Amino acid sequence: MHTLRVLLALGPFVISLLRDQRRWLWWGAPIIRTPAFHRSRAERLVARIAALGPTFVKLAQVFAARADLIPEPYLSQLGTLTDQVPPVSWEEIRREIVAAYGKEPEAVFETINRAPVAAASLGQVHRARWNGRDVAVKVLRPGIELTVDRDLRSARAITAWAARRWPVPHVQGFQALVEEFAARIGEEMDFRREAEYATEVRAHFAGNPRVVIPAVMPELTRQRVLVLEFIEGTRVDRLTQGGVDAKRLAGQVMEVYVQMMLVDGLFHADPHPGNLLVSPTGKLVLLDFGMMVRVAPELRMKLIRTVFASIRRDPKAVAQGFRDLGIFTPTADPAQVERLSELLVAMASTKSTTQQRIETMLADRVMQSLYDFPVILPRDLVYFARTAALIEGVGTKYDPYFNAVEVGTPVVMRMRSKILTSLGEEAEPSIEEMAAVAGFAAGRAWRSAREWIGDKLALR
């Protein structure tokens, strides 16, 4: 019955979207939709997804990072799912806190705000004061385990039926994504594990002055309640337009994820704009470590070889990297794989908008048949693909001509020795690496000088 409820809830929106292209679904002219209609439909769709439960909210978050694919106002509305899910009442949160500590909230914290600062699909965050410190109190939603189990059974039934009805790689990939999500969601519902991950990641970035990881309060860590340092900041997708250096911001995000993925081997598996803030001083703040992935050294080596091949603009090596990563099935035509690699390398160096790059690629015969292409995204690469989508989405939001490869190349070259050393490889600094480091240092020095001059002038 719950599966039927899901189909009845989302089916009308699917039909409505199809009618945008054909009035009678299979024939007829497109229906003219006004901006007001799109806003209303986006709001209703997001409200319906939120009402369906955490599984569907989290799946929708995948699309919330795709500014290149999801138009406004749908993108902005999907983005609200990351931290604006309908909140749980204070009375229910109070009961969870009492169950965790055996005391009323007022006996544990000096002060605690009853209104949440964020309401996500699995947990809810309240600002509080403890031992003279501002803290964020994250509380698991009451009864969430049963809700997730019910949602997953419905999601699995729907995707299994779709995979049987349309046995193409994309549908099968979506089914695999649901199965992978089901295997990991349990970790997110144990805040003790999240506390361990957050502490480990904080240690990895201890020497980086541009990154902030909130400190965990271990004395207050419980399975259903987690207390961390409260950090002020603005979501990366809600900064003031015109006041953002897209390349610098995307470069910061990319550097953090490259370190997690290729250096530390502990990767944030739920990347979306709600988990990344920019502090008032310009530091990048990482939040939510409930879902993490350990990246094996073998996979990290294959990834970095493929990345270096793309930086060298070597499509043959990129194609081999794709094969080594298991992205294509053994039956894939080598000529098509190499042609796809050539397209990707060429598009990476093209100065155009994301939409223009997509349109150019779709004009190619190989891309036209990509829907039936034998592509299977391995489970760990699903998260890396989401990170790539996040970075692309953040960059294109503030700069339509943003190019992730152009921004990422100096980041990777600057970190080359660090990456290879972490993998036990010899890492003699290359000319490109030294140039990247020198350019980075010069850029930071120039920004510091400019800020210092600006402060002096402001005091006059």
FITOR-229481 format. One record per residue: x negated, y negated, z of N, C-alpha, C in turn; residue in one letter. Coordinates in steps of 0.001 Angstrom, whole numbers, padded with zeros to 6 digits, always signed. Atoms other than C-alpha are relative to their C-alpha. Layout:
BEGIN
XYZXYZXYZA ...
% end
This chain:
BEGIN
-000825+001206+000000+000000+000000+000000-000857-001254+000000M +000872+001173-000016-002858-002376+000748-000603-000236-001385H +000540+000130+001346-004339-001663-002692+001029-000641-000923T -001073+000595+000796-000996-002485-004276+000152-001477+000342L -000086+001402-000431-000893-005683-002212-001098-000830-000655R +001110+000717+000638-004307-006660-003607+000308-000260-001470V -000322+000148+001418-003207-006045-007182+001103-001034-000213L -001097+000964+000117+000017-008011-006652-000462-001417+000326L +000492+001324-000397-001922-010871-005033-000830-000657-001101A +000924+000567+000984-004551-011312-007752+000481+000139-001436L -000472-000223+001361-002689-010003-010805+000551-001241-000680G -000536+001194+000648-000734-013237-011470-001079-001003-000438P +001073+000917+000379-003970-015254-011504-000747+000506-001227F +000648-000589+001178-005566-012843-013990+000838-000288-001243V -000891+000262+001132-002528-013185-016261-000015-001477-000365I +000018+001441+000254-002533-016972-015866-001267-000430-000723S +001270+000339+000649-006211-017191-016821-000027+000515-001441L -000049-000541+001352-005636-014945-019850+000885-000861-000897L -000916+000837+000789-002768-017200-020964-000631-001335-000364R +000725+001204+000415-005198-020124-021063-000498+000148-001433D +000530-000276+001333-006550-018453-024215+001103+000395-000987Q -001111-000429+000860-003345-016828-025613+001292-000054+000814R -001242+000213-000746+000118-017887-024517+000704+001318+000331R -000693-001267-000212+001540-014359-024919-000987+001156+000185W +001056-000956-000353-001674-012556-023818-000679+000617-001222L +000596-000625+001180-002193-010720-027144+000098-000893-001241W -000120+000913+001140-001117-013526-029475+000494-001354+000509W -000465+001337-000350-000170-017180-029524-001145-000971+000237G +001001+001049-000200-002012-020497-029157-000289-000163+001494A +000306+000248-001416-003785-021470-025900+000996-000974+000624P -000853+000934-000732-001695-023215-023253-000847-001183+000461I +000720+001199-000442-002753-026784-022543+000148-000140+001514I -000010+000131-001456-003719-027073-018868-000562-001370+000394R +000469+001310-000461-004102-030425-017100-001016+000174+001128T +000930-000083-001137-006883-031180-014565+000718+000264+001316P -000758-000221-001232-004222-031278-011851+000415+001461+000126A -000380-001411-000031-003066-027782-012814-001193+000864+000407F +001196-000773-000343-006649-026429-012645-000333-000137+001486H +000286+000205-001431-007144-027989-009195+000969+000813+000852R -001009-000725-000767-003895-026507-007932-000229+001505-000080S +000207-001438+000141-004640-023056-009354-001249+000446+000748R +001227-000349-000714-008168-023071-007922+000255+000078+001497A -000295+000002-001431-006864-023944-004450+000847+001219+000379E -000854-001146-000298-004176-021257-004614-000764+001314-000104R +000794-001214+000170-006638-018637-005875-000908+000237+001199L +000904-000136-001148-009127-019313-003084+000778+000343+001265V -000819-000328-001174-006369-019257-000468+000426+001466-000036A -000415-001396+000133-005206-015895-001830-001161+000946+000290R +001173-000839-000263-008740-014438-001779-000313+000024+001494I +000282+000068-001437-009286-015646+001788+000992+000841+000789A -001028-000764-000709-006006-014032+002848-000175+001499-000173A +000167-001423+000271-007055-010687+001343-001036+000666+000898L +000946-000614-000920-009909-010179+003789-001450-000204-000377G +001432+000319+000136-013704-010335+004178-000672+000629-001204P +000642-000618+001153-014616-007882+001409+000177-000859-001237T -000283+000793+001193-012951-010006-001236-000602-001395+000108F +000665+001286-000197-014300-013219+000273-001471+000106-000369V +001428-000142+000266-017858-011907+000108-000286+000297-001467K +000180-000225+001431-017462-010633-003442+000170-001303-000773L -000202+001294+000659-016161-014062-004431-001210-000909+000174A +001193+000813-000229-019322-015597-002936-001047+000207-001097Q +000928-000250+001106-021302-013964-005749+000238-001011-001108V -000341+000923+001074-019453-016151-008218-000161-001455+000432F +000116+001372-000490-019670-019244-005996-001380-000582-000250A +001351+000486+000289-023405-019473-006820-000223-000225-001487A +000188+000045+001440-022824-019430-010601+000571-001277-000605R -000431+001264+000580-022532-023095-011586-000059+000019-001519A +000113-000073+001450-023515-022099-015121+001153+000775-000631D -001078-000821+000539-020519-019757-015484+001381-000432+000470L -001290+000359-000575-017759-021050-013212+000176-001513-000076I -000185+001455+000135-016393-024502-014135+000653-000603+001238P -000758+000703-001024-015079-027113-011759+001470-000052-000445E +000167+000079-001449-012834-027255-009826-000125+001368+000685P +000044-001346-000582-013068-023453-009347-001284+000229+000791Y +001282-000183-000684-016758-023582-008372+000044-000588+001404L -000058+000649-001314-016178-026060-005546+000935+000738+000943S -000950-000709-000852-013178-024146-004275-000546+001344+000465Q +000613-001265-000412-015010-020802-004298-001078-000244+001048L +001036+000330-000971-017819-022514-002392+000539-000157+001404G -000556+000166-001344-015440-023200+000497+000161+001333+000711T -000146-001310-000628-015151-019453+001084-001201+000338+000877L +001202-000344-000742-018703-019401+002453+000050-000471+001445T -000044+000453-001402-017867-021385+005572+001329-000654+000370D -001286+000618-000315-014246-022531+005419+001155+000989-000130Q -001074-000986-000097-012270-019306+005725+000919-000436+001140V -000903+000396-001093-009141-019908+007847-000530+000466+001348P +000634-000353-001283-010425-019987+011460+000873+000862+000894P -000667-000769-001054-009565-017671+014320+000332-000963+001138V -000400+000888-001091-007755-019277+017245-001026+000040+001127S +000944+000071-001115-009779-020396+020252+000285+001085+001032W -000341-001006-001004-007909-017979+022507-000609+001357-000362E +000603-001267+000431-009105-015000+020434-001516-000039+000152E +001454+000149-000160-012689-016339+020410-000368+000065+001468I +000262-000008-001448-012522-016898+024175-000016+001428+000532R -000055-001391-000467-011527-013271+024706-001249+000780-000417R +001222-000670+000459-014503-012074+022632-001200-000396+000860E +001115+000471-000825-016910-014213+024677+000090+000609+001407I -000184-000595-001321-015435-012952+027959-000370+001482-000029V +000332-001424+000128-015748-009338+026728-001505+000207-000120A +001444-000140+000204-019386-009932+025763-000793-000286+001263A +000799+000439-001154-020560-011670+028966+000655+000262+001356Y -000687-000215-001267-017947-010820+031563+000306-001292+000724G -000268+001317-000584-017453-014539+032183+000755-000855-001001K -000637+000976+000873-015390-017384+030837-001073-000800-000742E +000993+000774+000752-017151-019469+028128-000590-001157+000798P +000468+001144-000783-017379-022433+030502-000986+000400+001091E +000947-000481-001003-019326-020268+032970-001325+000411-000642A +001226-000378+000719-021869-019253+030299-000691-001232-000563V +000554+001186+000665-022328-022580+028499+000354-001259+000780F -000271+001277-000661-022578-026104+029867+001200-000682-000640E -001168+000474+000753-020167-027226+027147+000129+000890-001235T -000220-000723+001260-018599-025483+024155+001205-000620-000696I -001082+000605+000778-016472-027020+021415+000996+001083-000422N -001017-000986+000373-013212-025214+020842+000229+000029-001508R -000158+000046+001461-013054-026336+017218-001266+000564-000650A +001197-000588+000624-015402-024252+015026-000683-000962-000960P +000739+000777+000996-018152-025872+012957-000069+000753-001317V -000026-000810+001216-017947-022999+010449+000832+001244+000259A -000798-001223-000095-015512-020172+009808-000291+000827-001235A +000374-000867+001111-016930-017400+007648+000853+001261+000012A -000852-001173+000148-015488-014075+006578-000131+000987+001154S +000219-000966-001084-017034-012010+009399-000081-000658+001369L +000201+000648-001286-017847-014522+012106+000438-001450-000009G -000386+001393-000167-017010-017949+013445-001020-000671+000911Q +001064+000690-000731-019473-020540+014780+000565-001199+000755V -000382+001130-000849-018901-022954+017659-001272-000653+000543H +001143+000725-000560-021302-025641+018826+000140-000059+001513R -000032-000026-001464-022272-025477+022485-001303-000589+000552A +001196+000486-000710-024800-026640+025079-000382+001071+001010R +000472-001042-000915-026929-024100+026963-001424-000320+000434W +001323+000331-000544-029908-024803+029263-000571-001274-000605N +000435+001291+000517-030031-028340+027914-000271-000019-001502G +000262-000075+001447-030234-027204+024268+001312+000079-000765R -001133-000171+000906-027769-027570+021407-000120+001371-000654D +000040-001348+000551-026866-024056+020295+001236+000256-000856V -001117-000474+000815-024650-022355+017735+000410+001361+000530A -000524-001255-000539-022447-019610+019169+000787+000696-001118V -000614-000740+001107-021588-017070+016464+000744+001199+000575K -000859-001027-000590-018689-014782+017358+000633+000828-001118V -000608-000891+000980-017534-011739+015379+001521-000098+000094L -001459+000103+000021-013907-011956+014315+000638+001226+000658R -000674-001128-000656-011581-009789+016427+000585+000959-001041P -000569-001013+000877-010613-006505+014729-000583+000059-001390G +000555+000094+001347-012918-007158+011786-000400+001360-000561I +000445-001302+000493-014185-003579+011604+001130+000743-000725E -001135-000673+000630-010728-002173+010830+000400-000698-001292L -000354+000765+001200-010046-004956+008344-000945+000305-001144T +000992-000289+001030-013287-004317+006467+000207+001399-000563V -000216-001370+000462-012615-000590+006329+001200+000082-000939D -001198+000000+000850-009144-001177+004875-000279-000687-001338R +000314+000738+001232-010435-003758+002337-000887+000826-000926D +000925-000780+000820-013215-001472+001190+000702+001173-000674L -000728-001093+000630-010853+001423+000592+000781-000496-001212R -000737+000571+001129-008747-000822-001644-000950-000388-001128S +000953+000430+001022-011765-002311-003449-000584+001200-000739A +000544-001203+000632-013185+001151-004073+001014+000652-000928R -001035-000605+000836-009889+002453-005423+000182-000776-001299A -000198+000838+001182-009492-000486-007808-001187+000111-000961I +001175-000061+000878-013085-000404-009110-000190+001393-000589T +000102-001361+000539-013019+003405-009490+000971+000181-001160A -000983-000084+001092-009850+003146-011586-000486-000785-001213W +000482+000827+001109-011344+000328-013679-001165+000668-000715A +001156-000671+000611-014560+002313-014236+000437+001187-000856A -000522-001111+000816-012543+005297-015474+000698-000523-001248R -000760+000566+001137-010383+003088-017698-000917-000668-001004R +000955+000682+000879-013278+001045-019083-001424+000408+000412W +001321-000502-000422-016507+003118-018699-001162-000702-000718P +001084+000788+000592-018856+000318-019786-000949-000422+001123V +000990+000312-001048-022051-000742-017949+000426-001102+000966P -000354+001112-000883-020579-004006-016599+001000+000430+001076H -000996-000455-000972-017581-002344-014948-000637+000981+000981V +000696-000940-000871-019762+000467-013615-000939-000737+000955Q +000866+000804-000860-022175-002152-012292+000779-000667+001125G -000837+000608-001033-019335-003889-010448+000384+001037+001046F -000325-001068-000936-018333-000563-008932-001194+000309+000900Q +001209-000253-000793-021945+000012-007835-000220-001110+001022A +000150+001130-000926-021976-003458-006263+000906+000177+001217L -000928-000241-001107-018921-002592-004178-000529+001102+000918V +000535-001101-000800-020532+000685-003070-001209-000454+000822E +001170+000510-000722-023765-001090-002127+000430-000913+001144E -000534+000873-001034-021795-003703-000220+000549+000831+001164F -000569-000867-001035-019987-000914+001650-001091+000625+000858A +001090-000635-000740-023320+000642+002626-000684-000973+000955A +000748+000979-000797-024649-002616+004111+000852-000865+000922R -000833+000918-000763-021668-004439+005562-000025+000297+001492I +000055-000359-001415-021979-002514+008823-001098-000729+000749G +001107+000722-000632-025310-004223+009525+000420-001402+000409E -000411+001375-000280-023636-007633+009402+000919-000088+001209E -000928+000032-001128-021213-006627+012128-000661+000423+001302M +000762-000233-001224-023978-005972+014666-000988-001150+000144D +000818+001202-000135-025435-009290+015777-001341+000266+000676F +001304-000333-000579-028228-007569+017696-001018+000238-001114R +000886-000223+001144-029690-006467+014373-000329-001345-000681R +000242+001315+000607-029255-009979+012956-001008-000799+000818E +000949+000701-000863-031131-011376+015967-001427+000484-000257A +001331-000559+000293-034056-009036+015225-000521-000517-001332E +000404+000491+001309-034128-010035+011567-000375-001485+000051Y +000248+001441-000079-033903-013764+012360-001330-000284+000692A +001264+000177-000725-036796-013484+014826-001185+000358-000883T +001085-000414+000891-038931-011634+012266-000227-001026-001108E +000131+000996+001072-038212-014132+009487-000583-001300+000548V +000533+001220-000626-038920-017038+011850-001518+000115+000184R +001445-000211-000166-042341-015520+012575-000721-000108-001341A +000623+000067+001332-043063-015200+008838-000193-001434-000472H +000070+001385+000466-042400-018926+008280-000519-000954+001076F +000461+000833-001119-043985-020163+011510-000993-001069-000436A +001002+000967+000429-046803-021912+009643+000439-000909-001120G -000502+000821+001112-044594-023578+007029+000787-001182+000553N -000683+001159-000587-043666-027152+008059+001221-000449-000784P -001130+000424+000850-041098-027449+005233+001215+000909+000150R -001086-000973-000160-038912-024523+006383+000349+000140+001477V -000474-000150-001377-036793-024170+009521+000861+001251+000107V -000808-001183-000331-035482-020875+010901+000472-000166+001437I -000472+000210-001380-033238-021294+013975-000523+001063+000957P +000469-000929-001033-034598-019735+017162+001191+000737+000613A -001031-000824-000633-032591-016906+018721-000122-000110+001520V -000014-000039-001462-031573-017017+022391+000196+001467+000419M -000134-001444-000245-032332-013347+023270+000810+000340+001237P -000754-000284-001224-030785-013608+026740+001499+000108-000262E -001432+000046+000280-027394-014191+025126+000401+000855-001199L -000296-000832+001173-027630-011719+022241+000828+001214+000398T -000882-001149-000209-024802-009197+022170+000412+000544-001371R -000411-000599+001276-023320-006892+019530+000995-000889-000743Q -001044+000804+000639-020411-009296+018880-000178-001492+000191R +000260+001433-000199-021882-012642+019981-001489-000255-000161V +001399+000376+000229-025104-014317+018818-000133-001497+000242L +000227+001411-000296-026496-017614+020095-001365-000402-000555V +001227+000490+000628-029079-019561+018086-000128-001498+000198L +000257+001438+000006-030653-022981+018022+000903-000669-001033E -000853+000727+000937-028290-025508+016403-000856-000974-000802F +000785+000848+000896-029856-027244+013387+000945-000842-000840I -000797+000889+000847-028311-030282+011704-000463+000130-001450E +000374-000043+001403-028216-030227+007920+001210-000053-000916G -001033+000065+001034-026251-030570+004683-000205+001149-000977T +000108-001095+000956-025485-027663+002365-000704-000459-001275R +000778+000373+001183-027735-027574-000692+000880-000386-001179V -000883+000346+001115-024719-027888-002981+000926-001165+000328D -000853+001123-000380-023193-030851-001136-000817-001250+000321R +000835+001180-000191-026012-033390-001240+000515-001133-000884L -000452+001164+000761-025458-036892-002582-000546+000034-001415T +000417-000003+001403-025513-036905-006375-000847-001247-000275Q +000870+001119+000334-028297-039102-007751-001132-000182+000983G +001056+000134-000997-030334-038858-004571-000786+001279+000187G +000630-001308-000131-031591-035324-005172-001003+000225-001125V +000994-000437+000969-034809-034279-006900+000232+001494-000217D -000419-001382+000223-033456-031079-008435-001186+000949-000061A +001161-000878+000128-036877-029663-009291-000651+000248+001351K +000628-000159-001313-038256-030310-005828+000842+000901+000903R -000883-000801-000836-035208-028829-004079-000005+001455-000444L +000005-001377+000501-035057-025771-006336-001348+000663+000238A +001333-000534-000274-038812-025354-005929-000142+000448+001443G +000022-000381-001411-038401-025298-002140+000747+001315+000217Q -000800-001216-000141-035651-022686-002370-000739+001192-000603V +000706-001076+000688-037684-020637-004839-001203+000473+000808M +001183-000372-000792-040818-020716-002668+000387+000874+001186E -000454-000777-001152-038869-019416+000324+000364+001417-000412V -000438-001328+000421-037314-016541-001599-001134+000818-000614Y +001166-000725+000512-040569-015655-003385-000797+000581+001157V +000735-000518-001155-042270-015328+000001+000726+001193+000609Q -000748-001107-000598-039476-013149+001381-000049+001244-000888M -000105-001111+000936-039252-011012-001747-001348+000661-000276M +001253-000533+000517-042895-010620-002806-001147+000015+001000L +001091+000050-000984-045036-011437+000243+000381+000774+001265V -000394-000607-001270-043140-010435+003386+000706+001346-000185D -000716-001245+000226-041048-007669+001848+001262+000135+000836G -001263+000009-000742-038033-008642+003977+000861-001084-000622L -000716+000891+000901-035426-010199+001742+001409-000283+000488F -001334+000440-000381-032282-012190+002517+000985+000459-001075H -000845-000665+001002-029563-010134+000793+001360-000661-000182A -001280+000695+000159-026688-012644+001073-000247-001469-000335D +000330+001386+000333-027945-015752-000722+001194-000749-000592P -001012+000891+000560-025317-018455-001209-000193-001376+000629H +000269+001362-000469-025229-022250-000704+000340-000250+001462P -000351+000206-001399-023579-021957+002710-001075+000426+000965G +001093-000474-000860-026721-020273+004062-001263-000843-000139N +001166+000868+000207-029079-023054+002947+000390-001449+000260L -000241+001408-000320-029128-026529+004462-001261-000809-000270L +001120+000931+000058-031323-029562+003955+000117-000902+001222V -000031+000791-001231-032205-031263+007259-000150-001480-000333S +000166+001437+000240-032210-035077+007637-001433-000385-000374P +001401+000293+000341-036025-034936+007300-000449+000705-001276T +000336-000626+001272-035875-032957+004049-000482+001431+000091G +000423-001390-000138-036726-029535+005476+001127+000942-000434K -000970-000999+000416-035013-026417+004152+000320+000888+001196L -000454-000776-001147-032954-024618+006810+000672+001277-000510V -000588-001283+000370-032158-020898+006398+000892+000498+001131L -000957-000506-000977-029122-019408+008127+000469+001398-000385L -000705-001268+000212-027398-016035+008484-000920+001117-000500D +000903-001099+000336-029705-013010+008580+000639+001355+000288F -000707-001240-000281-027041-010356+008977-000264+001090-001021G +000219-000985+001048-027730-008668+005650-001385-000229-000616M +001373+000110+000483-031426-008116+004875-000402+001303-000690M +000471-001168+000759-033265-005737+002512-001515+000089+000111V +001447-000241+000031-036727-004221+002908-000405+000308-001441R +000444-000182+001389-038559-004466-000423-001284+000817+000006V +001159-000892+000014-040962-001565-001015-001143-000616-000800A +001155+000550+000736-044518-002479-002155+000012+000368-001490P -000036-000419+001404-044015-000483-005382+000933-000901-000810E -000948+000870+000691-040979-002556-006311-000545-001421-000106L +000584+001345+000033-042749-005796-005381-001059-000112-001080R +001030+000024+001032-045649-004880-007664+000620-000043-001401M -000670+000016+001300-043317-004150-010586+000614-001369-000284K -000606+001322+000169-041521-007444-009997-001038-001054-000363L +000984+001048+000247-044658-009557-009884-000662+000178-001362I +000546-000218+001343-046049-007918-013027+000948-000537-001062R -000985+000513+000960-042831-008754-014855+000037-001524+000029T +000014+001465-000127-042899-012324-013502-001220-000590-000687V +001219+000493+000652-046513-012815-014608+000093+000135-001518F -000175-000182+001447-045604-011434-018050+000873-001104-000578A -000866+001078+000488-042818-014016-018387-000732-001334+000019S +000789+001237-000049-045202-016793-017309-000971-000066-001175I +000906-000054+001155-047652-015639-020019+000755-000053-001318R -000856-000035+001196-044697-015575-022452-000356+001190-000873R +000345-001248+000677-045479-011987-023363+001239+000898-000007D -001264-000756+000004-042162-010410-024448-000188+001508+000072P +000231-001445-000069-043643-006920-024877-000221+000439+001446K +000249-000334-001403-044915-006929-021302+001257-000209+000847A -001260+000209-000707-041598-008360-020093+000923+001199-000216V -000833-001164+000313-039761-005521-021875-000461+001226+000785A +000525-001134-000754-042072-002974-020240+000324-000154+001484Q -000356+000258-001390-041443-004631-016886+001451+000351+000278G -001411-000358-000147-037683-004272-017396+000168+001522+000085F -000099-001468-000020-038168-000568-018137-000518+000554+001327R +000577-000475-001257-040399-000072-015084+000950-000240+001180D -000934+000333-001079-037774-001744-012903+001278+000818-000078L -001181-000843+000133-035138+000653-014196+001242-000749-000417G -001153+000798+000406-032924-002060-015659+000715+000619-001194I -000593-000633+001177-032376-000147-018910-000045+001519+000138F -000032-001456-000025-031379+003475-019281-001017+000543-001000T +000973-000585+000926-033805+005857-021053+000477+000024-001451P -000537-000056+001367-031473+005871-024072-000013-001354-000701T -000005+001340+000593-031890+002120-024663-000963-000073-001184A +000815+000182+001195-033227+001198-028110-001166-000937+000333D +001151+000856-000321-036812-000135-027547-000020-001302-000788P +000000+001211+000823-036392-002596-030412+000981-001025+000555A -000976+000924-000585-033273-004090-028807-000498-000581+001320Q +000543+000479-001276-034977-004307-025420-001045-001085-000249V +001036+000995+000298-037924-006171-026945+000618-001269-000576E -000659+001186+000549-035604-008471-028905+000644-000814+001119R -000599+000682-001140-033724-009293-025702-001074-000728+000802L +001106+000621-000738-037054-009997-023977-000507-001235-000736S +000429+001160+000794-038085-012309-026839+000965-001168+000175E -001002+001050-000192-034822-014222-026478-000142-000670+001358L +000118+000541-001354-035242-014614-022730-001245-000862+000152L +001244+000768-000080-038858-015791-023050+000144-001306-000769V -000178+001210+000806-037915-018253-025804+000918-000993+000695A -000947+000886-000667-034948-019652-023883-000606-000637+001250M +000616+000520-001227-037087-020079-020757-000828-001245-000267A +000855+001159+000315-039261-022640-022559+000738-001054-000812S -000789+000941+000793-036402-024493-024287+000547-001113+000889T -000521+001154-000736-035475-027983-023119+001440-000234-000432K -001418+000140+000315-031686-027798-023116+000794+000286+001259S -000835-000303-001151-028760-027444-020776+000200+001508+000086T -000253-001432-000174-027858-024056-019341+001049+000487-000996T -001055-000400+000930-024696-023976-021459-000540+000122-001419Q +000583-000070+001339-026681-024728-024619-000877+001239-000155Q +000844-001196+000074-029158-021944-023789+000859+001257-000135R -000890-001150+000078-026307-019500-023260+000601+000115-001399I -000613-000025+001332-024636-020488-026554-001002+000447-001061E +001029-000406+000958-027923-020075-028432-000247+001501+000070T +000240-001434-000168-028475-016620-026972+001170+000829-000528M -001166-000760+000433-024910-015510-027704+000132+000050-001514L -000037-000012+001460-025442-016366-031359-000826+001149-000569A +000850-001088+000472-027976-013533-031597+000774+001316+000000D -000695-001273+000148-026813-010085-032721-000153+000874+001241R +000237-000827-001183-028390-008343-029719+000873-000463+001160V -000802+000508-001098-026632-010635-027273+001482+000250-000228M -001408-000256+000296-023304-010145-029055+000408+001402+000420Q -000303-001382-000376-023531-006419-028300-000429+000323+001426S +000551-000242-001338-024849-006889-024750+001024+000626+000940L -001014-000559-000898-021527-005936-023153-000094+001529+000045Y +000129-001453+000065-022088-002363-024328-001454+000441+000103D +001418-000316-000097-025855-002531-023731-000231+000920+001206F +000230-000954-001109-027222+000302-021535-000792-000618+001149P +000643+000693-001120-028042-001982-018589+000572+000535+001309V -000407-000427-001340-027938-000644-015040-000884-000745+000994I +000777+000794-000946-028999-003071-012328-000193+000802+001278L +000255-000741-001244-030697-001125-009492+000477-000780+001218P -000661+000594-001165-029273-001792-006030-000753-001210+000554R +000733+001132-000558-032094-004039-004757-000027-001184-000956D +000049+001087+000974-032161-006031-007991+001304-000785-000046L -001257+000743-000078-028517-006978-007460-000191-001252+000845V +000213+001139-000899-029631-009223-004596-000963-001012-000627Y +000925+000914+000660-032534-010660-006590+000726-000795-001081F -000776+000687+001027-030110-011470-009407+000876-001080+000622A -000810+001011-000692-027868-013284-006920-000858-001195+000405R +000895+001096-000360-030862-015313-005753-000320-000850-001220T +000258+000739+001234-031698-016247-009340+001203-000870-000358A -001209+000761+000282-028084-017321-009800+000143-001184+000958A -000058+001078-000989-028247-019380-006595-000925-001142-000402L +000986+001025+000369-031402-021218-007703+000447-000742-001256I -000490+000622+001235-029992-021824-011190+001197-000904+000293E -001174+000792-000332-026720-023041-009691-000346-001290+000717G +000425+001198-000721-028424-025466-007286-000671-000984-000956V +000713+000875+000920-030706-026810-010021+000913-000689-000994G -000866+000580+001027-028014-027318-012672+001059-000920+000590T -000971+000909-000624-025691-029000-010171-000514-001434-000002K +000581+001337-000080-028092-031932-009912-000760-000413-001264Y +000706+000307+001245-029832-031701-013311+000469+000981-001074D -000520-000921+001021-028025-030267-016383-001096+000638-000844P +001102-000543+000791-031419-029695-018057-000970+000826+000848Y +000858-000776-000894-032820-027740-015117-000401+001317-000650F +000530-001245+000549-035033-024819-016168-000735+000729+001122N +000541-000717-001159-035747-022242-013459-001415+000500-000239A +001345-000509+000279-038812-020777-015196-001021-001126+000048V +000906+001153-000021-040378-024207-015669-000324-000412+001432E +000200+000373-001404-039890-024964-011965-000717+001111+000758V +000543-001119-000754-040816-021484-010766-001433+000354-000320G +001364-000373+000396-044070-021068-012698-001062-000561+000940T +001019+000493-000935-046182-023446-010545+000153+000556+001409P -000217-000581-001330-044573-021994-007398-000663+001371+000084V +000565-001350-000005-045551-018432-008308-001517-000041-000146V +001449+000083+000192-049020-019441-009516-000689-000489+001270M +000574+000500-001250-049633-021346-006282-000056+001102+001055R -000084-001064-000996-048659-018228-004301-000619+001310-000485M +000495-001227+000635-050405-015719-006586-000920+000796+000933R +000952-000706-000865-053293-014852-004231+000690+000583+001232S -000736-000445-001185-050954-014600-001240+000828+001240-000312K -000835-001136+000407-048649-012232-003125-000856+001249-000202I +000837-001159+000306-051418-009956-004413-000695+000539+001247L +000651-000437-001237-053202-009870-001058+000971+000804+000860T -001000-000723-000794-049977-008773+000655+000249+001401-000543S -000191-001301+000631-049876-005863-001804-001288+000814-000037L +001260-000720-000053-053474-004855-001131-000829-000106-001267G +000733+000191+001249-054731-006151-004490-001061-001079+000180E +000992+001060+000003-057864-008188-005100+000616-001235-000640E -000673+001222+000445-056854-011797-005628-000978-001150-000135A +000876+001133+000292-059560-014000-007048+000849-001132-000577E -000826+001108+000505-057979-017435-007579-000289-000264-001479P +000153+000307+001418-057352-018115-011263-000031-001509-000199S +000020+001424+000323-057780-021475-012988+001404-000580+000128I -001382+000472-000079-053999-021738-013289+000444-000165+001449E -000386+000070-001405-053577-021026-009575-000618-001221+000667E +000657+001161-000606-056138-023632-008554+000630-001299-000495M -000643+001187+000544-054490-026153-010876+001365-000222+000650A -001315+000111-000631-051074-025391-009390-000125-000503+001428A +000213+000442-001378-052383-025814-005831-000406-001463+000038V +000454+001391+000043-054150-029057-006742+001157-000934-000346A -001149+000815+000374-051012-030391-008416+000995-000128+001135G -000919+000014-001135-048887-029444-005411-000509-000944+001086F +000590+000857-001026-051295-031145-003000+000065-001468-000403A -000049+001381+000483-051460-034252-005158+001420-000550+000087A -001397+000430-000066-047662-034378-005360+000429-000321+001418G -000359+000239-001400-047273-034107-001597-000674-001268+000520R +000726+001194-000438-049933-036772-001030+000671-001260-000536A -000653+001155+000602-048178-039122-003437+001340-000295+000682W -001276+000213-000670-044781-038588-001790-000203-000581+001397R +000281+000521-001341-046292-039195+001660-000399-001463-000062S +000434+001386+000154-047981-042401+000477+001175-000905-000344A -001156+000798+000413-044773-043616-001163+000943-000232+001174R -000857+000149-001171-042760-042956+002004-000612-000956+001019E +000681+000884-000955-045393-044717+004149+000118-001441-000435W -000115+001371+000531-045362-047779+001886+001430-000501+000168I -001396+000391-000156-041564-047787+001917+000334-000362+001434G -000249+000309-001415-041498-047685+005737-000594-001341+000393D +000648+001279-000316-043971-050591+005951+000792-001166-000547K -000774+001087+000610-041930-052704+003553+001315-000207+000718L -001279+000102-000691-038722-051908+005447-000134-000748+001331A +000203+000670-001288-040263-053269+008678-000216-001507-000140L +000257+001432+000186-041002-056651+007138+001278-000808+000070R 
% end
